[in-house]
Amino acid sequence: MNALIDQYLEQQYNNRAAVADHPRYLQSWKLRSEKFRNTHEGFLNLPYGTSVRQVLDVFPLLAQQKVPVHIFIHGGYWQALDKDSFSFMAETFNHNGECAVILNYDLCPVVSIAEIFEQIKQAVLWIVNNIQSYGGDKQRIQISGHSAGAHLLAMLLTVNWSEYGLHAYPFQRLNGISGLYDLQPLIQTGVNRGLGLDRATALQLSPLYGDLWKPDKKLLLNLLVGELESEEYKMQSSRLADCWRNNLTINSRKIPDAHHFSIVDSFLTLYQQDM
Protein backbone atom coordinates (compact mmCIF):
# COMPACT_ATOMS: atom_id res chain seq x y z
CA MET A 1 0.00 0.00 0.00
CA ASN A 2 3.03 2.27 0.34
CA ALA A 3 4.40 1.54 -3.13
CA LEU A 4 6.19 4.38 -4.88
CA ILE A 5 4.26 6.15 -7.61
CA ASP A 6 5.18 4.95 -11.08
CA GLN A 7 5.01 8.03 -13.28
CA TYR A 8 4.09 6.08 -16.42
CA LEU A 9 1.21 4.26 -14.69
CA GLU A 10 0.12 7.49 -13.00
CA GLN A 11 -0.22 9.13 -16.41
CA GLN A 12 -1.95 6.11 -17.93
CA TYR A 13 -4.61 5.82 -15.21
CA ASN A 14 -5.24 9.50 -14.42
CA ASN A 15 -8.33 9.96 -16.57
CA ARG A 16 -9.20 13.43 -15.30
CA ALA A 17 -5.72 14.75 -16.09
CA ALA A 18 -5.96 13.21 -19.57
CA VAL A 19 -9.22 15.01 -20.38
CA ALA A 20 -8.87 18.70 -19.56
CA ASP A 21 -12.57 19.44 -19.91
CA HIS A 22 -13.76 16.47 -17.87
CA PRO A 23 -15.74 18.77 -15.51
CA ARG A 24 -18.00 19.59 -18.45
CA TYR A 25 -18.95 15.93 -18.79
CA LEU A 26 -19.54 15.47 -15.07
CA GLN A 27 -21.75 18.56 -14.97
CA SER A 28 -23.65 17.49 -18.09
CA TRP A 29 -24.37 14.05 -16.62
CA LYS A 30 -25.66 15.66 -13.42
CA LEU A 31 -27.92 18.19 -15.16
CA ARG A 32 -29.31 15.70 -17.67
CA SER A 33 -30.04 13.28 -14.86
CA GLU A 34 -31.86 15.91 -12.81
CA LYS A 35 -33.97 16.80 -15.84
CA PHE A 36 -34.84 13.16 -16.47
CA ARG A 37 -35.86 12.54 -12.87
CA ASN A 38 -38.04 15.67 -12.94
CA THR A 39 -39.88 14.58 -16.09
CA HIS A 40 -40.14 10.79 -15.74
CA GLU A 41 -41.72 8.68 -13.05
CA GLY A 42 -39.31 6.57 -11.09
CA PHE A 43 -39.01 4.71 -7.82
CA LEU A 44 -36.05 6.38 -6.14
CA ASN A 45 -33.71 5.29 -3.36
CA LEU A 46 -35.08 1.80 -2.92
CA PRO A 47 -32.94 0.06 -0.28
CA TYR A 48 -31.22 -3.20 -1.19
CA GLY A 49 -28.93 -3.20 1.86
CA THR A 50 -28.45 -1.56 5.24
CA SER A 51 -26.21 1.45 4.57
CA VAL A 52 -27.43 4.84 3.37
CA ARG A 53 -25.79 4.42 -0.04
CA GLN A 54 -27.07 0.88 -0.61
CA VAL A 55 -30.00 2.10 -2.66
CA LEU A 56 -31.10 1.98 -6.29
CA ASP A 57 -33.47 3.77 -8.63
CA VAL A 58 -35.95 1.97 -10.87
CA PHE A 59 -37.36 3.68 -13.95
CA PRO A 60 -40.05 1.34 -15.29
CA LEU A 61 -42.02 1.34 -18.49
CA LEU A 62 -45.40 2.42 -17.22
CA ALA A 63 -48.34 0.06 -17.82
CA GLN A 64 -46.03 -2.58 -19.30
CA GLN A 65 -45.14 -5.88 -17.69
CA LYS A 66 -42.33 -8.41 -18.10
CA VAL A 67 -40.06 -6.12 -20.10
CA PRO A 68 -36.27 -6.61 -20.24
CA VAL A 69 -34.22 -5.11 -17.42
CA HIS A 70 -31.10 -2.97 -17.84
CA ILE A 71 -28.89 -2.28 -14.81
CA PHE A 72 -26.22 0.44 -14.78
CA ILE A 73 -23.21 0.57 -12.41
CA HIS A 74 -21.39 3.90 -12.26
CA GLY A 75 -17.65 4.44 -12.13
CA GLY A 76 -15.43 6.86 -10.21
CA TYR A 77 -12.50 4.63 -9.22
CA TRP A 78 -14.70 3.09 -6.47
CA GLN A 79 -14.38 6.37 -4.52
CA ALA A 80 -16.38 9.06 -6.32
CA LEU A 81 -19.71 9.85 -8.02
CA ASP A 82 -23.10 8.27 -7.37
CA LYS A 83 -26.22 7.09 -9.14
CA ASP A 84 -27.82 10.54 -9.21
CA SER A 85 -25.44 11.58 -11.98
CA PHE A 86 -26.51 8.68 -14.19
CA SER A 87 -30.30 8.76 -14.26
CA PHE A 88 -29.97 10.03 -17.83
CA MET A 89 -28.88 6.54 -18.90
CA ALA A 90 -32.40 5.36 -18.13
CA GLU A 91 -33.82 7.51 -20.93
CA THR A 92 -32.07 5.42 -23.59
CA PHE A 93 -32.84 2.16 -21.81
CA ASN A 94 -36.53 3.07 -21.52
CA HIS A 95 -36.58 4.15 -25.17
CA ASN A 96 -35.28 0.69 -26.04
CA GLY A 97 -38.16 -0.93 -24.16
CA GLU A 98 -36.30 -1.76 -20.96
CA CYS A 99 -36.95 -1.22 -17.28
CA ALA A 100 -33.89 0.75 -16.10
CA VAL A 101 -32.16 0.26 -12.74
CA ILE A 102 -29.38 2.63 -11.64
CA LEU A 103 -27.27 1.36 -8.72
CA ASN A 104 -25.58 3.13 -5.84
CA TYR A 105 -22.98 1.68 -3.50
CA ASP A 106 -20.66 2.70 -0.69
CA LEU A 107 -17.30 4.19 -1.60
CA CYS A 108 -13.67 3.75 -0.64
CA PRO A 109 -12.03 4.45 1.73
CA VAL A 110 -15.11 4.11 3.95
CA VAL A 111 -15.40 0.54 2.67
CA SER A 112 -13.06 -1.67 0.64
CA ILE A 113 -13.48 -2.69 -2.99
CA ALA A 114 -14.25 -6.19 -1.72
CA GLU A 115 -17.14 -4.80 0.34
CA ILE A 116 -18.39 -2.81 -2.67
CA PHE A 117 -18.44 -5.99 -4.72
CA GLU A 118 -20.48 -7.74 -2.03
CA GLN A 119 -22.95 -4.87 -2.24
CA ILE A 120 -23.23 -5.19 -6.02
CA LYS A 121 -24.01 -8.89 -5.65
CA GLN A 122 -26.63 -8.02 -3.06
CA ALA A 123 -28.16 -5.47 -5.43
CA VAL A 124 -28.34 -7.97 -8.29
CA LEU A 125 -30.06 -10.50 -6.05
CA TRP A 126 -32.52 -7.81 -4.88
CA ILE A 127 -33.35 -7.05 -8.51
CA VAL A 128 -33.84 -10.72 -9.36
CA ASN A 129 -36.23 -11.10 -6.42
CA ASN A 130 -38.12 -7.81 -6.75
CA ILE A 131 -38.00 -6.38 -10.27
CA GLN A 132 -41.24 -8.08 -11.32
CA SER A 133 -43.05 -5.64 -9.00
CA TYR A 134 -41.86 -2.86 -11.32
CA GLY A 135 -42.75 -4.59 -14.58
CA GLY A 136 -39.34 -6.13 -15.21
CA ASP A 137 -38.62 -9.66 -16.38
CA LYS A 138 -36.00 -11.29 -14.15
CA GLN A 139 -35.26 -13.78 -16.93
CA ARG A 140 -34.04 -10.97 -19.22
CA ILE A 141 -31.41 -8.90 -17.46
CA GLN A 142 -28.38 -7.12 -18.82
CA ILE A 143 -25.88 -4.96 -16.97
CA SER A 144 -23.74 -2.06 -18.16
CA GLY A 145 -20.90 -0.52 -16.18
CA HIS A 146 -18.45 2.30 -16.80
CA SER A 147 -14.84 2.29 -15.58
CA ALA A 148 -14.90 0.90 -11.99
CA GLY A 149 -18.49 -0.10 -12.73
CA ALA A 150 -17.22 -2.30 -15.56
CA HIS A 151 -14.81 -3.96 -13.13
CA LEU A 152 -17.66 -4.75 -10.75
CA LEU A 153 -19.71 -6.07 -13.67
CA ALA A 154 -16.91 -8.41 -14.77
CA MET A 155 -16.43 -9.68 -11.22
CA LEU A 156 -20.04 -10.89 -11.27
CA LEU A 157 -18.94 -13.56 -13.74
CA THR A 158 -16.70 -15.12 -11.08
CA VAL A 159 -19.53 -15.53 -8.54
CA ASN A 160 -20.78 -19.03 -7.76
CA TRP A 161 -24.44 -18.14 -8.12
CA SER A 162 -25.54 -21.63 -7.04
CA GLU A 163 -24.70 -20.50 -3.49
CA TYR A 164 -27.63 -18.12 -3.86
CA GLY A 165 -30.03 -20.73 -5.22
CA LEU A 166 -29.47 -19.93 -8.90
CA HIS A 167 -28.61 -22.48 -11.56
CA ALA A 168 -27.46 -20.00 -14.20
CA TYR A 169 -26.04 -16.50 -14.36
CA PRO A 170 -28.80 -14.01 -13.42
CA PHE A 171 -28.04 -11.95 -16.54
CA GLN A 172 -27.57 -12.64 -20.22
CA ARG A 173 -25.58 -9.67 -21.51
CA LEU A 174 -22.87 -7.47 -19.99
CA ASN A 175 -21.46 -4.22 -21.37
CA GLY A 176 -18.10 -3.24 -19.91
CA ILE A 177 -17.28 0.36 -20.85
CA SER A 178 -13.65 1.46 -20.32
CA GLY A 179 -13.19 -1.16 -17.65
CA LEU A 180 -10.44 -2.10 -15.21
CA TYR A 181 -9.92 -5.86 -15.07
CA ASP A 182 -6.40 -6.11 -13.61
CA LEU A 183 -6.02 -3.93 -10.51
CA GLN A 184 -2.31 -4.53 -9.96
CA PRO A 185 -1.13 -1.45 -11.92
CA LEU A 186 -3.19 0.80 -9.64
CA ILE A 187 -0.99 -0.05 -6.66
CA GLN A 188 1.69 2.31 -8.00
CA THR A 189 -0.68 5.20 -8.73
CA GLY A 190 -2.21 7.96 -6.65
CA VAL A 191 -5.58 6.26 -7.04
CA ASN A 192 -4.46 3.69 -4.49
CA ARG A 193 -4.33 6.23 -1.66
CA GLY A 194 -8.07 5.75 -1.30
CA LEU A 195 -8.18 2.08 -2.23
CA GLY A 196 -5.48 0.57 -0.05
CA LEU A 197 -4.66 -2.24 -2.45
CA ASP A 198 -1.66 -4.49 -2.02
CA ARG A 199 -0.56 -7.23 -4.41
CA ALA A 200 -2.69 -9.91 -2.73
CA THR A 201 -5.92 -7.90 -2.68
CA ALA A 202 -5.32 -6.55 -6.19
CA LEU A 203 -5.00 -10.09 -7.53
CA GLN A 204 -8.01 -11.30 -5.55
CA LEU A 205 -10.14 -8.48 -6.95
CA SER A 206 -8.97 -8.71 -10.57
CA PRO A 207 -11.44 -10.55 -12.81
CA LEU A 208 -8.59 -11.17 -15.24
CA TYR A 209 -7.17 -13.64 -12.71
CA GLY A 210 -10.48 -14.95 -11.40
CA ASP A 211 -12.17 -18.15 -12.45
CA LEU A 212 -15.42 -17.95 -14.34
CA TRP A 213 -18.22 -19.69 -12.49
CA LYS A 214 -19.10 -21.62 -15.64
CA PRO A 215 -18.65 -21.32 -19.41
CA ASP A 216 -21.72 -19.95 -21.17
CA LYS A 217 -21.54 -19.16 -24.86
CA LYS A 218 -25.08 -17.78 -24.70
CA LEU A 219 -23.85 -14.98 -22.45
CA LEU A 220 -22.64 -11.93 -24.40
CA LEU A 221 -19.87 -9.75 -22.98
CA ASN A 222 -19.29 -6.49 -24.83
CA LEU A 223 -15.98 -4.80 -24.01
CA LEU A 224 -15.71 -1.21 -25.19
CA VAL A 225 -12.78 1.19 -24.85
CA GLY A 226 -12.21 4.62 -26.37
CA GLU A 227 -9.72 5.08 -29.18
CA LEU A 228 -8.42 8.15 -27.33
CA GLU A 229 -7.91 6.35 -24.02
CA SER A 230 -4.53 5.32 -22.67
CA GLU A 231 -2.70 2.25 -23.86
CA GLU A 232 -3.16 0.67 -20.43
CA TYR A 233 -6.94 0.99 -20.66
CA LYS A 234 -6.92 -0.52 -24.13
CA MET A 235 -4.77 -3.38 -22.87
CA GLN A 236 -7.11 -3.98 -19.93
CA SER A 237 -10.02 -4.77 -22.27
CA SER A 238 -8.00 -6.74 -24.83
CA ARG A 239 -6.44 -8.98 -22.17
CA LEU A 240 -9.79 -9.83 -20.63
CA ALA A 241 -11.22 -10.59 -24.07
CA ASP A 242 -8.30 -12.93 -24.80
CA CYS A 243 -8.68 -14.61 -21.41
CA TRP A 244 -12.41 -15.34 -21.62
CA ARG A 245 -13.26 -15.56 -25.30
CA ASN A 246 -13.22 -19.39 -25.33
CA ASN A 247 -15.87 -19.54 -22.62
CA LEU A 248 -18.16 -16.59 -23.41
CA THR A 249 -19.34 -14.78 -26.51
CA ILE A 250 -17.19 -11.67 -26.50
CA ASN A 251 -17.38 -8.58 -28.67
CA SER A 252 -14.39 -6.30 -28.12
CA ARG A 253 -14.13 -2.95 -29.88
CA LYS A 254 -12.44 0.43 -29.79
CA ILE A 255 -14.77 3.39 -30.17
CA PRO A 256 -13.43 6.03 -32.58
CA ASP A 257 -12.82 9.54 -31.24
CA ALA A 258 -13.94 8.57 -27.72
CA HIS A 259 -12.09 9.22 -24.48
CA HIS A 260 -12.85 8.02 -20.94
CA PHE A 261 -15.75 10.43 -20.46
CA SER A 262 -17.22 10.87 -23.93
CA ILE A 263 -17.45 7.09 -24.33
CA VAL A 264 -20.54 7.06 -22.09
CA ASP A 265 -22.59 8.87 -24.72
CA SER A 266 -20.86 6.92 -27.49
CA PHE A 267 -22.10 3.75 -25.81
CA LEU A 268 -25.67 5.07 -25.65
CA THR A 269 -25.58 5.94 -29.34
CA LEU A 270 -24.26 2.49 -30.24
CA TYR A 271 -26.76 0.84 -27.94
CA GLN A 272 -29.66 2.52 -29.70
CA GLN A 273 -28.26 1.05 -32.90
CA ASP A 274 -28.12 -2.37 -31.18
CA MET A 275 -24.30 -2.23 -31.30
C-alpha angles and dihedrals in degrees: 000000000000095000116147116256113261105216094209093052091043090057093044095052101036098098096171092054090049093055109049095192096046091125088066090060094046091050092046092052090050096048095044090049093051090050092050094049090049093052104035131059115245141161103240133200097005107177119237095167142015105269125084093249095047092097137111139199123230120202106187132190100253117239091005126110135200096014122156117276126229119193123195125201115195127221133220102140089283089288109071144046128027142219094276090075092056106050086107089072088068091065092066093041092051090046088056091054098260135130104237125218120187115195132214127193141174118276138228135287090030087058133011127253087251090058091047090054091052088053092051090053089049090051093051091051090049089053093048090052099041113023093092087071087065097046097266127136110230089200091064110053131147129177131208125191135180124215107318086012089060089053091053090047092053091048088060088070090064094055119109095228092184086077086067095047096264125128097195138026109289090230136049105202134034128190114199110193116194091335136186112224102160112049097185096094090057091066089077096047135082089250088076093066087082097034103049095209123170126184094271096050092041090055093044091053098043113101088201088071098035126099119247112240090231139338113261119174090184089066113089120211115190114196115193129181131171121253088226095052124105123281090247092058091048090050091050091061097040093051093051090048091052091047098051106026094100092058104036137033102258130188111188121184144160115228113224118240092001127130130187094285105031090052090077091068091038088058092051091051092049091045092056087054089050090248 
